[in-house]
Amino acid sequence: MKIKFLGTKGEIEEQTSKHKYHSSLLLISKNFKLLIDHGLKSLALKKIKPDAILITHAHPDHFIWLKKDEEYEKKIYVTKETLEKSRFKKNFELMKRNKWFSLGPFKILAYPVVHSINFPAVGFKIKNKKAIIYNPDVVMIKKKSVLKNADLYIGDGSSIKTNLVRKKGNQFFGHARVTTQISWCQKYKIKNIIFTHLGKEALRFGDKKLEKWLNEKNPEMNIKIARDGMELKIPNS
């Protein structure tokens, strides 16, 4: 299975040569291309040519059809809440939370995460022999047991040291710090971590400096900062 980060920045104006596009991930196995998230500032779908698309939530940096149309004839898998936010008719397929389904060679679980009050989000656990967790926007995972037996955690790089967690009434929203997400991985023995959806703080920090700092603080882990166009392979055995 090959992973390619098509975009790695969050919904911020700032950008660098390595972080120009909104966070988007492409998984490739057996010639099947599975795209996760497609926002306003993304590579054109006619260039990517995905066989299916998964959407985490309806913020514009993840879901272009909230504000702008783009032609795509294959299926786009969304939750009911995301579908209701769409301004355009597409070949949408509803996903049920906490229920596994298959797309090509991939088995997929969409599970609820806390991120936005008005735009409910899901994370994905995706299996192709190895198991990947994908949480580009997250404050909390409602059932952290989903992290069990995962080989790679791809998480939210919006906050390094700054507190971006907010509360309205009894509801939390925003972004968990990278250090908080690392602690989740430590609990569930996930040693490989990649942070995407980078915010202003991460861009100011710098990729290499941030990687060095995180790995020095967590020497038992293998932590990387995603960059636009970065590719890696996960062996099937």
N, C-alpha and C positions, 0 to 999 in steps of 0.2 A: 504494500500500500504506500502510495506517495502522497505527501502533504505539501501543498503550496499556499503560502500566504499572499493573496492578491492585494490586500490592503491591511494596514496595521494601525491606523490612527482613529481616535474617537471623534465625536462631534465637536471639533475645535477648529478655529481659523488657522492656527499655527500648523506649519508643516515643514518637513525637511526633505532632502533628496531621497531618503530611505523610508519616509513616512508621508506619502502624498495622498493615498487613497484610504477611504473608510474601511474599517476592519471587515475582511471577507476571507473565507477559507475554502480551498478546493481540495477535495479528496479524490484520488484516482486509483482504481483497482480493476483489473481485467477490462481495461478500455472504457470503464464506466466513470463518468465525471459527476461528482456530487458537490454542488456549490452550497455553502452556508452563508447566508446574508448577502444582500445586494443593495447598497445604498446610493445616495445621490451622487457621491463622488467615487465611482467605481469603474473598472474596466468594462467596456461594452460587452453585452451578452453574446453578440454575434462573433466576438473575438474569443470568448471563453468557451462557448458551445457546451454548456452543461447539459447532462441528461435529466437532471432534476435539481430543484432548489429547495432548501430548507430555510425558514425565516424564524429568528429568535423572538422578535417583537417589532412593533410598528414605529419605532423612532426613525427619522429620515436617513440616518447614517447606516441603517440596516435594511430599510424597506423603501425602495425608490418609489413604489406605487402609492405611497402616502401623499406625495406631492407632484410626481411626474410620471409619465407613461414611458414604457420601453417594450418593444415587441418581444414576445416569447411565447412559443406555442406549446411547450411541454408543461409538466405539472409543477406547481409551486405549492409547497406544503406549509400551511399556516395554522395557527390556532383560531378559534372562533373570534376572539377579541381583535386579533390582527386583521382578519377578514373584514370585520365591521369598520375598520379604519381606512380600508382601501378606497381610493377615488376612481379606480379603473377596473374594468372587468377583465379577468384573466382566467387561466385554467387552474383555479385554486382548488386544493384538496385539503380538507380539514384533518388535523392531527388531534388525536386524543392524548391527553397528558397521562404519563405513567403506564403507557401501553406500547409494547414493542411492535414495530412493523418493519418490513423489508423494502429496500430499494436496490435493485441490482445485487451486487455482492455484499451490501451493507445491511446490518441490523441496527435499528435506530430506536432510541428511547428519548422522548421529549418529556422533561420533568420540570416542575415549576420552580422558579427562582424569584427572590425578591429583588426588584430593581426600580420599577416605576409604578406609581399608583394608577395613573391613567392609561398606561401602555404595558399591560402585564407581559412578562417575559418568561421564556423557557430556556433551559440549557439542554444540551444534547449529550447523550452517551452513545457512541457509535462503535460497533464491533465489526472487525474484519480479521478474525483470529485474535488480534490485539484490540484493546479497548481504549478509546480516546474520550476524554471529557472536554466539552467546549462551553465555556462560560465567558463570553466577551463583555457582558454587562451584568454585574451581580453585587448585591449587598449580602444576601444570605441564601443558602440552599435549604429549602424547607426540610428535606430528608437527606442528610449527608451520607446515609448508607449507600446512595447511588455511586459514591466514590470508591466503593469496595472493588478490588481487583482491576482497577484502571491502570494502564501502562503509561499514559501520558495525560497531563492536565494542561489545558490551554485556557488561560484565565485573563481577567480584566486588569489592564495596566494603567487605568485612569489615575489611581492614587498610589503614591509611594509612601510619603510620610504625612501628607495633609489629610485631615478628616473630611471625607466627602459623603459621610452618612448623615442623612437628615431624617427628621421625624415629624409627621403630621397626625395629630391625634395619637392613635395606637399603631399607625402604619409607618414603617421605615421605607426610605428610598435613597437612591444614590449609588455609591460604589465602595466596595470593600477595599481596604489597603492590600497591596501585594503581600505584605508580611502576614496578614490575616489568612489569606488564601494559602500561603506556604504552610501555615500551621494546620490547615485542613488536610493538606497533602501528607504532612508528617504523621498525622493521626492514622491515616489510611494507607501509609507506606507507599505513597506515589513519589518516586525519586526524580522523575523527569517532568519538568515544568517549563512552559513557554508562555510569556506574557505578550498579549496583543492589545488592540483597542487603547493605544497609548494616549495619555493626556499631556497637558502642558508641562507638568512636573517631570514626567519621564523624558520628554523631548529636551528640556533644559538640562537634565541630569546627563544625558548622552548614553547611547546604547552600551558601549564597551565599559564605561565607568559604572553604569548601573548593574550590568552583568557581574562585574568583578565584586562590587559591594554586596550583592545578594548571595553570591557563591561563597564569599569569605564569611558571611554571617551564618551560612547554612552549608558547611563543607560536605555534609552527607548527601546533598542534593545536586542535581544537574539542571541549572536554571539558565534559560536563554531569553533574550529579547527579540521578538519577531521583527523582521524588516520586510518591506514590500518586495515580493519576488523570491523570498527565501523558500527553499525546498529542502525536504528531508524525506527519508524513506524509513518506514517502520517494518521490520521483517515479520513475515507471517509465522515464523517458528523460531 
